[in-house]
Amino acid sequence: MKIAVVTDDGEKVSSHFGMAPAYLVFSVRNGEVVEEGERPKAHHARHPHGEGEHGHAHGHADMFAPITDCQVLICGGMGEPAYRKALDAGLRVVLAGGLIRNAVQAYVNGTLESDPRRIHRHN
């Protein structure tokens, strides 16, 4: 099994899927992490004026392209369109925050719970 975790810094689960520039991908065999590596992720660019808005220069499909070999995606939060695309791509989406390695271990142990309130509803 492969677990992808979206991240801004390589340590914490990113709270916004679309803005995060990378995935950490963990290969798990027999309940143990046997390999991990970082993969770049297409992401929304922030406007240079700092308004906090983001442009949609990349489609959601581009964002999932680096993890087509993964079965699970752990993310701190994501928009509803991205969430639906992830499900359509066959990913089990777990919406949870915290430190990446703790989240992965909790998932492997069967104790990581997904919080659907972390889906950002776009109006």
Helices and strands as residue ranges (DSSP letters): E 2-7, G 17-19, E 22-29, E 32-40, H 60-64, G 65-67, E 72-75, E 78-79, H 80-88, E 92-95, H 100-109, G 116-118, E 119-120
